[in-house]
């Protein structure tokens, strides 16, 4: 039986969620789309590795199927989100073009800004932050297995203790910082990889993991037919309200920076801790298997 069975009787789309931009941070370059391999729609399964401990309170999803199954993340190009009823969990759906994510009740959207504009979209919850990214992946799969090892190595190079746990969809990366925990979950579908970073302060990591998995199980990924090189992020389109707030934030930041230049001052240097260092490293990756680039 699926961990999160959903009723497929709802025909009315959820409204988009209200949004709020975040404070400016360091920029990141966008990935460039190129040609990808032809589409196939296999059923995705992953056996539990013997050397990876099971995550507390979880059990693997048997024969995870993003097209015909009852637990997501679903393939939005093949499955209609309007056929599902998420009202027990969500009041609004965040539509980012390549991803549609039912927002857990009581959460907000936050846009992280860079010098070039918006950099990352987060869902902020009382237990921590949920950061989804969708990537193009090869039709043969295996991108998450490959990139997970490289991500963990990059986190260890930042001095963060890292371990692997076995979650509902397979291997999860867990990093422990000085004041919090990062959990990175990857799920592969038809030519896409849905990667989610969960960041929580110490003491709230279990609640964040549970809420994150509940959200992932209700999310949809839209690979589309546009050519995108495997490993590059799929394009994100901001909702109109969110895009307007981002434009206002960009204008305000430009005005602030211009004023600082006139006065001959510079922004105060940051003092990030181990948790924010590793989180920023993961979020700034154009390729899900790279160690982080700026």
C-alpha positions as CSV (number, residue, x, y, z in Angstrom):
1,X,0.0,0.0,0.0
2,X,1.3,3.5,-0.8
3,X,2.4,5.7,2.0
4,X,0.3,8.6,0.8
5,X,-2.8,7.4,-1.2
6,X,-4.6,10.3,-2.8
7,X,-8.2,10.5,-4.0
8,X,-8.3,11.0,-7.8
9,X,-11.6,12.8,-7.9
10,X,-10.8,16.5,-7.8
11,X,-11.3,18.4,-11.1
12,X,-10.7,22.0,-9.9
13,X,-7.1,23.2,-9.9
14,X,-5.7,24.7,-6.7
15,X,-4.9,28.5,-6.7
16,X,-1.4,29.7,-6.7
17,X,0.1,30.5,-3.3
18,X,0.9,34.0,-2.0
19,X,4.6,34.7,-2.1
20,X,7.2,36.9,-0.4
21,X,10.8,37.6,-1.7
22,X,13.8,36.9,0.4
23,X,16.9,39.1,1.2
24,X,19.6,39.2,-1.5
25,X,22.4,36.7,-1.4
26,X,25.2,35.6,-3.7
27,X,24.3,35.0,-7.4
28,X,24.4,31.8,-9.4
29,X,24.6,31.2,-13.1
30,X,21.7,29.6,-15.0
31,X,22.1,26.3,-16.9
32,X,21.8,26.4,-20.7
33,X,19.4,23.9,-22.4
34,X,20.7,21.6,-25.1
35,X,19.5,18.4,-26.8
36,X,18.5,15.5,-24.6
37,X,17.8,11.8,-25.2
38,X,14.4,10.6,-26.5
39,X,11.7,10.0,-23.9
40,X,10.8,6.6,-22.4
41,X,8.5,6.0,-19.4
42,X,9.8,3.1,-17.4
43,X,8.6,2.0,-13.9
44,X,11.3,3.1,-11.4
45,X,12.4,0.8,-8.6
46,X,15.3,0.8,-6.3
47,X,16.4,-1.9,-3.9
48,X,17.5,-0.9,-0.5
49,X,21.3,-1.0,-0.2
50,X,22.6,-3.2,2.6
51,X,25.1,-0.6,3.8
52,X,22.6,2.2,4.2
53,X,20.5,2.4,7.4
54,X,16.8,3.0,7.0
55,X,15.6,6.5,7.9
56,X,13.6,6.5,11.2
57,X,9.9,6.1,10.7
58,X,10.0,5.3,7.0
59,X,9.7,2.3,4.7
60,X,10.5,2.0,1.0
61,X,7.8,2.6,-1.6
62,X,7.4,-0.7,-3.5
63,X,7.7,-0.2,-7.3
64,X,7.5,3.6,-7.3
65,X,5.8,4.6,-10.6
66,X,5.5,8.4,-11.4
67,X,3.0,7.7,-14.1
68,X,0.7,5.0,-13.0
69,X,1.3,4.9,-9.2
70,X,-0.5,6.5,-6.3
71,X,2.5,8.2,-4.7
72,X,4.5,11.0,-6.3
73,X,6.4,12.8,-7.3
74,X,4.4,12.4,-10.4
75,X,5.3,12.9,-14.1
76,X,3.2,16.0,-14.9
77,X,3.5,15.4,-18.6
78,X,1.5,12.1,-18.2
79,X,-0.6,12.7,-15.1
80,X,-3.1,15.5,-14.4
81,X,-2.7,17.3,-11.1
82,X,-6.4,18.3,-11.3
83,X,-7.3,14.6,-10.9
84,X,-6.0,14.6,-7.3
85,X,-7.5,15.9,-4.1
86,X,-4.9,17.4,-1.8
87,X,-7.3,19.6,0.2
88,X,-6.4,17.7,3.4
89,X,-2.9,18.8,3.1
90,X,-2.8,22.0,1.0
91,X,-4.8,25.2,0.3
92,X,-2.8,26.3,-2.7
93,X,-0.5,25.0,-5.4
94,X,2.8,26.7,-6.3
95,X,3.2,26.6,-10.1
96,X,6.8,27.0,-11.2
97,X,6.5,25.7,-14.7
98,X,8.7,22.7,-14.5
99,X,7.3,21.9,-11.0
100,X,3.9,22.2,-9.4
101,X,4.0,21.8,-5.6
102,X,0.9,21.7,-3.3
103,X,1.9,24.0,-0.5
104,X,1.5,22.5,3.0
105,X,-1.0,24.5,5.1
106,X,0.7,27.2,7.1
107,X,3.7,27.7,4.8
108,X,5.0,30.5,2.7
109,X,7.0,31.0,-0.5
110,X,10.3,32.8,-0.3
111,X,12.5,33.8,-3.3
112,X,16.3,33.9,-2.7
113,X,17.8,36.7,-4.7
114,X,21.2,37.0,-6.5
115,X,22.9,39.8,-8.3
116,X,21.4,38.7,-11.6
117,X,17.9,38.3,-10.1
118,X,16.0,35.4,-8.5
119,X,18.2,32.4,-7.7
120,X,16.2,29.8,-5.8
121,X,12.6,29.3,-4.6
122,X,12.0,28.0,-1.1
123,X,9.0,26.8,0.8
124,X,9.3,28.1,4.4
125,X,7.6,26.0,7.1
126,X,7.6,26.3,11.0
127,X,10.1,23.4,11.0
128,X,12.5,24.6,8.4
129,X,12.9,25.2,4.7
130,X,12.1,23.1,1.6
131,X,14.0,23.8,-1.6
132,X,12.9,21.9,-4.7
133,X,14.9,21.7,-8.0
134,X,14.1,19.6,-11.1
135,X,16.8,18.4,-13.4
136,X,16.8,16.8,-16.8
137,X,18.1,13.2,-16.5
138,X,19.1,10.4,-18.9
139,X,16.4,7.9,-19.9
140,X,18.4,5.1,-18.4
141,X,18.3,6.7,-14.9
142,X,21.1,6.6,-12.4
143,X,21.7,10.3,-12.1
144,X,20.8,10.5,-8.4
145,X,23.0,7.6,-7.4
146,X,26.0,9.3,-9.2
147,X,25.4,12.8,-8.0
148,X,24.6,11.8,-4.4
149,X,28.1,10.6,-3.8
150,X,29.5,13.8,-5.2
151,X,27.2,16.0,-3.2
152,X,28.2,14.2,0.0
153,X,31.8,14.6,-0.8
154,X,31.4,18.3,-1.4
155,X,29.6,18.6,2.0
156,X,32.4,16.7,3.8
157,X,34.9,19.0,2.2
158,X,33.1,21.9,4.0
159,X,33.7,20.1,7.3
160,X,30.1,18.8,7.6
161,X,29.6,15.2,8.9
162,X,27.5,13.3,6.3
163,X,25.7,10.0,6.3
164,X,23.3,8.2,4.0
165,X,19.9,6.9,5.0
166,X,17.3,4.9,3.1
167,X,14.1,6.8,2.7
168,X,10.8,6.0,0.9
169,X,12.3,6.6,-2.6
170,X,15.9,5.4,-1.9
171,X,19.1,7.0,-0.7
172,X,18.9,10.3,1.2
173,X,21.9,12.5,2.2
174,X,21.9,13.7,5.8
175,X,24.4,16.4,6.9
176,X,24.7,17.7,10.4
177,X,25.8,21.3,11.0
178,X,26.6,23.3,14.1
179,X,23.0,24.4,14.6
180,X,20.9,22.3,12.2
181,X,20.5,19.4,9.8
182,X,20.3,19.2,6.0
183,X,18.6,16.3,4.3
184,X,18.7,15.9,0.5
185,X,16.2,13.7,-1.2
186,X,16.4,12.7,-4.9
187,X,13.7,11.0,-6.9
188,X,14.1,10.0,-10.6
189,X,11.2,9.9,-13.1
190,X,11.0,9.8,-16.9
191,X,14.0,11.8,-17.9
192,X,14.0,14.0,-14.8
193,X,15.4,14.1,-11.3
194,X,13.5,15.8,-8.6
195,X,15.9,16.9,-5.9
196,X,14.8,18.5,-2.6
197,X,16.9,20.0,0.1
198,X,15.4,20.1,3.6
199,X,17.1,22.5,6.1
200,X,16.0,22.4,9.7
201,X,17.3,23.8,13.0
202,X,18.4,21.2,15.5
203,X,15.4,19.6,17.2
204,X,13.1,20.1,14.2
205,X,14.8,17.9,11.7
206,X,12.4,14.9,12.1
207,X,9.3,17.1,11.6
208,X,10.9,18.8,8.6
209,X,11.8,15.4,7.1
210,X,8.2,14.1,7.5
211,X,6.7,17.3,6.0
212,X,9.2,17.3,3.2
213,X,8.4,13.7,2.2
214,X,4.7,14.5,2.4
215,X,5.2,17.4,0.0
216,X,7.4,15.4,-2.4
217,X,4.7,12.7,-2.5
218,X,2.3,15.3,-3.8
219,X,4.6,17.1,-6.2
220,X,4.6,17.1,-10.0
221,X,7.5,17.5,-12.4
222,X,7.1,18.7,-16.0
223,X,10.0,17.6,-18.2
224,X,8.4,18.9,-21.4
225,X,9.8,18.3,-24.9
226,X,12.4,21.1,-25.0
227,X,16.0,19.9,-25.3
228,X,17.8,20.1,-22.0
229,X,21.2,18.4,-21.3
230,X,21.0,15.7,-18.7
231,X,22.2,17.1,-15.4
232,X,21.0,20.7,-16.1
233,X,18.1,22.2,-14.2
234,X,14.8,22.5,-15.9
235,X,13.6,26.1,-16.4
236,X,11.5,27.8,-13.7
237,X,8.7,30.2,-14.5
238,X,7.5,32.4,-11.6
239,X,3.8,33.0,-11.0
240,X,2.8,36.6,-12.0
241,X,2.4,37.8,-8.4
242,X,5.8,36.4,-7.4
243,X,7.5,37.8,-10.5
244,X,6.2,41.3,-9.7
245,X,7.5,41.1,-6.1
246,X,10.9,39.9,-7.5
247,X,11.1,42.8,-9.9
248,X,10.4,45.2,-7.0
249,X,13.1,43.5,-4.9
250,X,15.6,43.7,-7.7
251,X,14.9,47.4,-8.2
252,X,15.2,48.1,-4.5
253,X,18.5,46.2,-4.3
254,X,19.9,48.0,-7.3
255,X,19.0,51.4,-5.7
256,X,20.6,50.3,-2.4
257,X,23.8,49.2,-4.2
258,X,24.0,52.4,-6.2
259,X,23.7,54.4,-3.0
260,X,26.5,52.4,-1.3
261,X,28.8,53.1,-4.3
262,X,28.1,56.8,-4.1
263,X,28.9,56.8,-0.4
264,X,32.0,54.6,-1.0
265,X,30.8,51.9,1.3
266,X,30.4,48.2,0.8
267,X,28.0,45.6,2.2
268,X,29.0,44.1,5.5
269,X,30.7,40.6,5.1
270,X,28.6,37.7,6.2
271,X,29.6,35.1,8.8
272,X,27.7,32.0,7.8
273,X,27.9,28.9,10.0
274,X,28.5,25.3,8.8
275,X,24.9,24.7,8.1
276,X,24.4,27.7,5.8
277,X,27.7,27.1,4.1
278,X,26.7,23.6,3.1
279,X,23.2,24.6,2.2
280,X,24.5,27.4,0.0
281,X,26.9,25.0,-1.7
282,X,24.1,22.6,-2.5
283,X,21.7,25.4,-3.7
284,X,24.3,27.0,-6.0
285,X,24.9,23.9,-8.0
286,X,24.0,24.1,-11.7
287,X,24.7,20.4,-12.0
288,X,23.3,18.1,-9.3
289,X,26.6,16.2,-9.1
290,X,29.0,19.2,-9.0
291,X,30.6,20.4,-5.8
292,X,29.2,23.9,-6.1
293,X,30.0,26.7,-8.4
294,X,29.6,30.5,-8.4
